[in-house]
Amino acid sequence: RSNRADGPIDRGRVPLRAGTARMALSAESLRLSDISAELARGHASGRFELAFAHADAWRAQTQFRGVDPSALHSRLQRFSLDGQADFAKEAAELVVRGQLRNRAATPLRANVELRASAQRVRIDSARLDLGRGQASFSGEVQLTAARALRLDGSVTDLDPSLLVAGLDGRLTASFGVAGALAPQPAGTATFRIDDSRRL
């Protein structure tokens, strides 16, 4: 059966029309293959594999084609996004690598690589190229003790209205945050704005 009332989540609907997958379960492993999701506009597919002998290690991959964010939330702008994300959990660390691009008129590319464990989340790199603008940042959050935080990034000639309707402007800035989240949030932050304006 398909969901005939699909729609954006901010209108109380689910942006998924139909989904299927093949499952293979044995004493040694669990495999999900041919995962397929027909979205309100666009398609996603993927696979997942877990070996029971190494239950703390698993792999997953997802790909998407022609996904329109405005069909997920009505304030997001319309795109036709292609991309993929890879997830690899080995021992105590999860590694995530993802990328996407817009196949339609507005130039959009994004990629991210991060690592997460019970002790920390580290963003090795994250970059967005949107229209004439760019944004990038990296950083780390410790999840134990004082929960130390470090985040650095920059934005150049970025127009957020290309992503979200109503956020008209152009932003060029750099920022840095260093501190701790526990027992009370404390630290230092630097933020520099250059040649930015609201349109």
C-alpha atoms as an extended CHARMM CRD file, in Angstrom:
* protein
*
       199  EXT
         1         1  ARG       CA              0.0000000000        0.0000000000        0.0000000000  PROA      1               0.0000000000
         2         2  SER       CA              1.0560000000        3.5910000000       -0.5440000000  PROA      2               0.0000000000
         3         3  ASN       CA              0.4900000000        6.6570000000        1.6090000000  PROA      3               0.0000000000
         4         4  ARG       CA             -1.9610000000        8.7830000000       -0.3880000000  PROA      4               0.0000000000
         5         5  ALA       CA             -1.8630000000       11.6370000000        2.1560000000  PROA      5               0.0000000000
         6         6  ASP       CA              1.8740000000       12.3030000000        2.0000000000  PROA      6               0.0000000000
         7         7  GLY       CA              3.0420000000       15.8450000000        2.6440000000  PROA      7               0.0000000000
         8         8  PRO       CA              5.4370000000       18.0780000000        4.6020000000  PROA      8               0.0000000000
         9         9  ILE       CA              5.8980000000       17.4180000000        8.2960000000  PROA      9               0.0000000000
        10        10  ASP       CA              5.0240000000       21.0020000000        9.3080000000  PROA      10              0.0000000000
        11        11  ARG       CA              1.5250000000       20.3350000000        7.9790000000  PROA      11              0.0000000000
        12        12  GLY       CA              1.1220000000       17.2470000000       10.1080000000  PROA      12              0.0000000000
        13        13  ARG       CA              1.8330000000       14.7810000000        7.3320000000  PROA      13              0.0000000000
        14        14  VAL       CA              4.4900000000       12.1820000000        6.5490000000  PROA      14              0.0000000000
        15        15  PRO       CA              6.5800000000       12.8730000000        3.4000000000  PROA      15              0.0000000000
        16        16  LEU       CA              6.7680000000        9.1710000000        2.5220000000  PROA      16              0.0000000000
        17        17  ARG       CA              4.6330000000        7.4330000000       -0.0650000000  PROA      17              0.0000000000
        18        18  ALA       CA              5.9010000000        3.8530000000        0.1690000000  PROA      18              0.0000000000
        19        19  GLY       CA              8.8330000000        1.7940000000        1.4120000000  PROA      19              0.0000000000
        20        20  THR       CA             10.1830000000       -1.7210000000        0.9100000000  PROA      20              0.0000000000
        21        21  ALA       CA             13.2230000000       -3.7720000000        1.9440000000  PROA      21              0.0000000000
        22        22  ARG       CA             14.5960000000       -7.3040000000        1.7850000000  PROA      22              0.0000000000
        23        23  MET       CA             15.7640000000       -8.8950000000        5.0400000000  PROA      23              0.0000000000
        24        24  ALA       CA             18.0850000000      -11.8810000000        5.4300000000  PROA      24              0.0000000000
        25        25  LEU       CA             18.5480000000      -13.1850000000        8.9700000000  PROA      25              0.0000000000
        26        26  SER       CA             20.8460000000      -16.0310000000        9.9390000000  PROA      26              0.0000000000
        27        27  ALA       CA             22.7090000000      -17.1790000000       13.0140000000  PROA      27              0.0000000000
        28        28  GLU       CA             25.7070000000      -15.1590000000       11.8200000000  PROA      28              0.0000000000
        29        29  SER       CA             24.2740000000      -11.9000000000       10.5350000000  PROA      29              0.0000000000
        30        30  LEU       CA             21.4160000000       -9.5500000000        9.7620000000  PROA      30              0.0000000000
        31        31  ARG       CA             21.2360000000       -7.9690000000        6.3350000000  PROA      31              0.0000000000
        32        32  LEU       CA             18.7900000000       -5.4490000000        4.9640000000  PROA      32              0.0000000000
        33        33  SER       CA             19.1610000000       -4.9620000000        1.2260000000  PROA      33              0.0000000000
        34        34  ASP       CA             17.2030000000       -3.2550000000       -1.5280000000  PROA      34              0.0000000000
        35        35  ILE       CA             15.8650000000       -0.7240000000        0.9720000000  PROA      35              0.0000000000
        36        36  SER       CA             13.7060000000        1.6200000000       -1.0640000000  PROA      36              0.0000000000
        37        37  ALA       CA             11.6930000000        4.6600000000        0.0150000000  PROA      37              0.0000000000
        38        38  GLU       CA              9.4800000000        6.6060000000       -2.3640000000  PROA      38              0.0000000000
        39        39  LEU       CA              9.2800000000       10.1100000000       -0.9310000000  PROA      39              0.0000000000
        40        40  ALA       CA              6.7390000000       12.8080000000       -1.7080000000  PROA      40              0.0000000000
        41        41  ARG       CA              9.2420000000       14.0590000000       -4.3000000000  PROA      41              0.0000000000
        42        42  GLY       CA             12.3310000000       11.9400000000       -4.7670000000  PROA      42              0.0000000000
        43        43  HSD       CA             13.6280000000        8.4840000000       -3.9300000000  PROA      43              0.0000000000
        44        44  ALA       CA             15.9960000000        7.0130000000       -1.3370000000  PROA      44              0.0000000000
        45        45  SER       CA             17.6390000000        3.6020000000       -1.2040000000  PROA      45              0.0000000000
        46        46  GLY       CA             20.1190000000        1.8350000000        1.0070000000  PROA      46              0.0000000000
        47        47  ARG       CA             21.4620000000       -1.2510000000        2.7500000000  PROA      47              0.0000000000
        48        48  PHE       CA             22.5170000000       -2.3400000000        6.2430000000  PROA      48              0.0000000000
        49        49  GLU       CA             24.7270000000       -5.1850000000        7.4720000000  PROA      49              0.0000000000
        50        50  LEU       CA             25.4840000000       -6.4580000000       10.9750000000  PROA      50              0.0000000000
        51        51  ALA       CA             27.5920000000       -9.4980000000       11.8880000000  PROA      51              0.0000000000
        52        52  PHE       CA             26.5580000000      -10.9010000000       15.2660000000  PROA      52              0.0000000000
        53        53  ALA       CA             30.1160000000      -12.0400000000       16.0170000000  PROA      53              0.0000000000
        54        54  HSD       CA             31.0510000000       -8.3530000000       15.9950000000  PROA      54              0.0000000000
        55        55  ALA       CA             27.8750000000       -6.7510000000       17.3100000000  PROA      55              0.0000000000
        56        56  ASP       CA             29.6620000000       -3.4610000000       17.9150000000  PROA      56              0.0000000000
        57        57  ALA       CA             30.5140000000       -3.2320000000       14.2020000000  PROA      57              0.0000000000
        58        58  TRP       CA             28.0060000000       -2.5480000000       11.4460000000  PROA      58              0.0000000000
        59        59  ARG       CA             27.7980000000       -0.7530000000        8.1030000000  PROA      59              0.0000000000
        60        60  ALA       CA             25.0570000000        1.1190000000        6.3060000000  PROA      60              0.0000000000
        61        61  GLN       CA             24.7520000000        3.1460000000        3.1420000000  PROA      61              0.0000000000
        62        62  THR       CA             21.9970000000        5.3360000000        1.7890000000  PROA      62              0.0000000000
        63        63  GLN       CA             21.5890000000        7.0590000000       -1.5580000000  PROA      63              0.0000000000
        64        64  PHE       CA             18.9740000000        9.5240000000       -2.6830000000  PROA      64              0.0000000000
        65        65  ARG       CA             17.9230000000       10.9120000000       -6.0360000000  PROA      65              0.0000000000
        66        66  GLY       CA             15.8060000000       13.9460000000       -6.8710000000  PROA      66              0.0000000000
        67        67  VAL       CA             14.8180000000       14.6670000000       -3.2680000000  PROA      67              0.0000000000
        68        68  ASP       CA             12.9710000000       17.9720000000       -2.8580000000  PROA      68              0.0000000000
        69        69  PRO       CA             13.3720000000       19.5010000000        0.6520000000  PROA      69              0.0000000000
        70        70  SER       CA             10.2310000000       21.6320000000        0.1920000000  PROA      70              0.0000000000
        71        71  ALA       CA              8.2280000000       18.3990000000        0.1610000000  PROA      71              0.0000000000
        72        72  LEU       CA              9.6900000000       17.5760000000        3.6040000000  PROA      72              0.0000000000
        73        73  HSD       CA              9.0800000000       21.0300000000        5.1750000000  PROA      73              0.0000000000
        74        74  SER       CA              7.1900000000       23.8090000000        3.4020000000  PROA      74              0.0000000000
        75        75  ARG       CA              9.6090000000       26.5980000000        4.4520000000  PROA      75              0.0000000000
        76        76  LEU       CA             12.5340000000       24.9230000000        2.7270000000  PROA      76              0.0000000000
        77        77  GLN       CA             13.2690000000       25.9430000000       -0.8260000000  PROA      77              0.0000000000
        78        78  ARG       CA             12.7210000000       23.6590000000       -3.7740000000  PROA      78              0.0000000000
        79        79  PHE       CA             15.6900000000       21.6180000000       -4.9740000000  PROA      79              0.0000000000
        80        80  SER       CA             16.3420000000       18.3090000000       -6.6740000000  PROA      80              0.0000000000
        81        81  LEU       CA             19.0520000000       16.7490000000       -4.5280000000  PROA      81              0.0000000000
        82        82  ASP       CA             21.2360000000       13.7480000000       -5.3020000000  PROA      82              0.0000000000
        83        83  GLY       CA             23.6520000000       12.3510000000       -2.7440000000  PROA      83              0.0000000000
        84        84  GLN       CA             24.7710000000        9.5720000000       -0.4860000000  PROA      84              0.0000000000
        85        85  ALA       CA             25.8190000000        8.8870000000        3.0850000000  PROA      85              0.0000000000
        86        86  ASP       CA             28.0120000000        6.1010000000        4.4410000000  PROA      86              0.0000000000
        87        87  PHE       CA             27.9620000000        4.9100000000        8.0580000000  PROA      87              0.0000000000
        88        88  ALA       CA             30.5900000000        2.6070000000        9.5390000000  PROA      88              0.0000000000
        89        89  LYS       CA             30.5420000000        1.5280000000       13.1880000000  PROA      89              0.0000000000
        90        90  GLU       CA             33.7230000000       -0.1940000000       14.2760000000  PROA      90              0.0000000000
        91        91  ALA       CA             34.5270000000       -0.9080000000       17.9150000000  PROA      91              0.0000000000
        92        92  ALA       CA             33.8150000000        2.2960000000       19.8130000000  PROA      92              0.0000000000
        93        93  GLU       CA             33.5790000000        4.7690000000       16.9230000000  PROA      93              0.0000000000
        94        94  LEU       CA             30.9850000000        5.6550000000       14.3080000000  PROA      94              0.0000000000
        95        95  VAL       CA             32.2590000000        7.3230000000       11.1340000000  PROA      95              0.0000000000
        96        96  VAL       CA             29.8150000000        9.2230000000        8.9340000000  PROA      96              0.0000000000
        97        97  ARG       CA             30.6210000000       10.5730000000        5.4730000000  PROA      97              0.0000000000
        98        98  GLY       CA             28.0210000000       12.2890000000        3.3210000000  PROA      98              0.0000000000
        99        99  GLN       CA             27.6770000000       14.4620000000        0.2720000000  PROA      99              0.0000000000
       100       100  LEU       CA             24.9230000000       15.9650000000       -1.8440000000  PROA      100             0.0000000000
       101       101  ARG       CA             24.4180000000       18.2400000000       -4.8330000000  PROA      101             0.0000000000
       102       102  ASN       CA             21.5210000000       19.9680000000       -6.5330000000  PROA      102             0.0000000000
       103       103  ARG       CA             20.8110000000       18.8540000000      -10.0750000000  PROA      103             0.0000000000
       104       104  ALA       CA             18.5950000000       21.8950000000      -10.8030000000  PROA      104             0.0000000000
       105       105  ALA       CA             19.3630000000       25.5890000000      -11.3920000000  PROA      105             0.0000000000
       106       106  THR       CA             20.7130000000       26.8620000000       -8.0420000000  PROA      106             0.0000000000
       107       107  PRO       CA             24.2870000000       25.6150000000       -7.4710000000  PROA      107             0.0000000000
       108       108  LEU       CA             24.3820000000       23.6210000000       -4.2210000000  PROA      108             0.0000000000
       109       109  ARG       CA             26.9650000000       21.1710000000       -2.9560000000  PROA      109             0.0000000000
       110       110  ALA       CA             27.5370000000       19.9380000000        0.5820000000  PROA      110             0.0000000000
       111       111  ASN       CA             29.7460000000       17.3840000000        2.2820000000  PROA      111             0.0000000000
       112       112  VAL       CA             30.4330000000       16.3340000000        5.8380000000  PROA      112             0.0000000000
       113       113  GLU       CA             32.7120000000       13.9180000000        7.6660000000  PROA      113             0.0000000000
       114       114  LEU       CA             32.3180000000       13.2700000000       11.3830000000  PROA      114             0.0000000000
       115       115  ARG       CA             33.2510000000       10.7180000000       14.0350000000  PROA      115             0.0000000000
       116       116  ALA       CA             31.2580000000        9.8940000000       17.1400000000  PROA      116             0.0000000000
       117       117  SER       CA             31.8610000000        7.7440000000       20.1940000000  PROA      117             0.0000000000
       118       118  ALA       CA             30.6350000000        7.5940000000       23.7750000000  PROA      118             0.0000000000
       119       119  GLN       CA             33.3800000000       10.0770000000       24.6570000000  PROA      119             0.0000000000
       120       120  ARG       CA             33.1250000000       12.6620000000       21.8840000000  PROA      120             0.0000000000
       121       121  VAL       CA             31.6440000000       13.9110000000       18.6240000000  PROA      121             0.0000000000
       122       122  ARG       CA             34.2160000000       15.3310000000       16.2070000000  PROA      122             0.0000000000
       123       123  ILE       CA             33.3480000000       17.1330000000       12.9820000000  PROA      123             0.0000000000
       124       124  ASP       CA             36.4130000000       16.7040000000       10.8140000000  PROA      124             0.0000000000
       125       125  SER       CA             34.9720000000       18.8310000000        8.0400000000  PROA      125             0.0000000000
       126       126  ALA       CA             31.6530000000       20.2440000000        6.8980000000  PROA      126             0.0000000000
       127       127  ARG       CA             31.2250000000       22.4860000000        3.8610000000  PROA      127             0.0000000000
       128       128  LEU       CA             28.3210000000       24.0440000000        1.9950000000  PROA      128             0.0000000000
       129       129  ASP       CA             28.5770000000       25.7480000000       -1.4050000000  PROA      129             0.0000000000
       130       130  LEU       CA             25.3190000000       27.5520000000       -2.1680000000  PROA      130             0.0000000000
       131       131  GLY       CA             24.9160000000       29.9560000000       -5.0720000000  PROA      131             0.0000000000
       132       132  ARG       CA             27.8960000000       32.3240000000       -4.8390000000  PROA      132             0.0000000000
       133       133  GLY       CA             28.3580000000       31.6380000000       -1.1280000000  PROA      133             0.0000000000
       134       134  GLN       CA             30.2230000000       29.1360000000        1.0050000000  PROA      134             0.0000000000
       135       135  ALA       CA             30.1750000000       27.9900000000        4.6220000000  PROA      135             0.0000000000
       136       136  SER       CA             32.5340000000       25.6250000000        6.4210000000  PROA      136             0.0000000000
       137       137  PHE       CA             33.1940000000       24.5520000000        9.9820000000  PROA      137             0.0000000000
       138       138  SER       CA             34.8780000000       21.9090000000       12.1280000000  PROA      138             0.0000000000
       139       139  GLY       CA             35.0260000000       21.1590000000       15.8110000000  PROA      139             0.0000000000
       140       140  GLU       CA             34.6300000000       18.7350000000       18.6700000000  PROA      140             0.0000000000
       141       141  VAL       CA             32.3570000000       18.1670000000       21.6630000000  PROA      141             0.0000000000
       142       142  GLN       CA             33.5080000000       15.9670000000       24.5360000000  PROA      142             0.0000000000
       143       143  LEU       CA             30.6520000000       13.9300000000       26.0230000000  PROA      143             0.0000000000
       144       144  THR       CA             32.3050000000       13.1860000000       29.3690000000  PROA      144             0.0000000000
       145       145  ALA       CA             33.4620000000       15.2150000000       32.3770000000  PROA      145             0.0000000000
       146       146  ALA       CA             33.2420000000       18.9570000000       31.6180000000  PROA      146             0.0000000000
       147       147  ARG       CA             31.9610000000       18.3550000000       28.0730000000  PROA      147             0.0000000000
       148       148  ALA       CA             34.5700000000       20.5490000000       26.4540000000  PROA      148             0.0000000000
       149       149  LEU       CA             33.4920000000       22.2740000000       23.2630000000  PROA      149             0.0000000000
       150       150  ARG       CA             35.4430000000       23.6740000000       20.3200000000  PROA      150             0.0000000000
       151       151  LEU       CA             33.9230000000       24.9420000000       17.0900000000  PROA      151             0.0000000000
       152       152  ASP       CA             35.4450000000       27.0700000000       14.3160000000  PROA      152             0.0000000000
       153       153  GLY       CA             33.9840000000       28.1680000000       11.0260000000  PROA      153             0.0000000000
       154       154  SER       CA             33.4830000000       30.7920000000        8.3700000000  PROA      154             0.0000000000
       155       155  VAL       CA             30.7500000000       32.0050000000        6.0460000000  PROA      155             0.0000000000
       156       156  THR       CA             31.3710000000       33.9350000000        2.8300000000  PROA      156             0.0000000000
       157       157  ASP       CA             28.6850000000       35.7440000000        0.8180000000  PROA      157             0.0000000000
       158       158  LEU       CA             26.0160000000       33.2510000000        1.8930000000  PROA      158             0.0000000000
       159       159  ASP       CA             22.3510000000       33.9780000000        1.0980000000  PROA      159             0.0000000000
       160       160  PRO       CA             20.2640000000       31.8960000000        3.5500000000  PROA      160             0.0000000000
       161       161  SER       CA             17.0450000000       32.6010000000        1.6330000000  PROA      161             0.0000000000
       162       162  LEU       CA             18.2890000000       30.1610000000       -1.0010000000  PROA      162             0.0000000000
       163       163  LEU       CA             17.7210000000       27.4550000000        1.6340000000  PROA      163             0.0000000000
       164       164  VAL       CA             14.8700000000       28.7760000000        3.7890000000  PROA      164             0.0000000000
       165       165  ALA       CA             12.1350000000       31.1060000000        2.5580000000  PROA      165             0.0000000000
       166       166  GLY       CA             12.0340000000       34.4480000000        4.3770000000  PROA      166             0.0000000000
       167       167  LEU       CA             15.6680000000       34.5060000000        5.5510000000  PROA      167             0.0000000000
       168       168  ASP       CA             16.6940000000       37.2190000000        3.1190000000  PROA      168             0.0000000000
       169       169  GLY       CA             20.2260000000       38.5470000000        3.4330000000  PROA      169             0.0000000000
       170       170  ARG       CA             23.8870000000       38.0360000000        2.6800000000  PROA      170             0.0000000000
       171       171  LEU       CA             26.3250000000       36.9380000000        5.3580000000  PROA      171             0.0000000000
       172       172  THR       CA             30.0980000000       37.0060000000        5.5220000000  PROA      172             0.0000000000
       173       173  ALA       CA             31.5070000000       36.0980000000        8.9370000000  PROA      173             0.0000000000
       174       174  SER       CA             33.9310000000       33.9810000000       10.9200000000  PROA      174             0.0000000000
       175       175  PHE       CA             33.4200000000       32.4880000000       14.3630000000  PROA      175             0.0000000000
       176       176  GLY       CA             35.0930000000       30.4580000000       17.0450000000  PROA      176             0.0000000000
       177       177  VAL       CA             33.7530000000       28.8990000000       20.2530000000  PROA      177             0.0000000000
       178       178  ALA       CA             35.7920000000       27.2640000000       23.0100000000  PROA      178             0.0000000000
       179       179  GLY       CA             34.5780000000       26.2460000000       26.4330000000  PROA      179             0.0000000000
       180       180  ALA       CA             32.7060000000       23.6290000000       28.4270000000  PROA      180             0.0000000000
       181       181  LEU       CA             29.0420000000       22.6700000000       28.7770000000  PROA      181             0.0000000000
       182       182  ALA       CA             29.1970000000       21.2830000000       32.3420000000  PROA      182             0.0000000000
       183       183  PRO       CA             28.6340000000       21.7920000000       35.1900000000  PROA      183             0.0000000000
       184       184  GLN       CA             27.5750000000       25.2140000000       33.8690000000  PROA      184             0.0000000000
       185       185  PRO       CA             28.0870000000       26.4000000000       30.2800000000  PROA      185             0.0000000000
       186       186  ALA       CA             31.1730000000       28.6280000000       30.1740000000  PROA      186             0.0000000000
       187       187  GLY       CA             33.7870000000       29.6640000000       27.6560000000  PROA      187             0.0000000000
       188       188  THR       CA             34.7100000000       32.2330000000       25.0530000000  PROA      188             0.0000000000
       189       189  ALA       CA             33.2730000000       33.0390000000       21.6660000000  PROA      189             0.0000000000
       190       190  THR       CA             34.5380000000       35.2420000000       18.8540000000  PROA      190             0.0000000000
       191       191  PHE       CA             32.3130000000       36.3700000000       16.0240000000  PROA      191             0.0000000000
       192       192  ARG       CA             33.3070000000       38.7250000000       13.2320000000  PROA      192             0.0000000000
       193       193  ILE       CA             30.8740000000       39.9970000000       10.6070000000  PROA      193             0.0000000000
       194       194  ASP       CA             32.1480000000       41.5520000000        7.3800000000  PROA      194             0.0000000000
       195       195  ASP       CA             30.0560000000       43.0530000000        4.5830000000  PROA      195             0.0000000000
       196       196  SER       CA             26.7960000000       41.4020000000        5.6530000000  PROA      196             0.0000000000
       197       197  ARG       CA             23.2960000000       42.7800000000        5.2240000000  PROA      197             0.0000000000
       198       198  ARG       CA             19.6210000000       41.9390000000        5.4240000000  PROA      198             0.0000000000
       199       199  LEU       CA             17.7940000000       42.2110000000        2.1230000000  PROA      199             0.0000000000
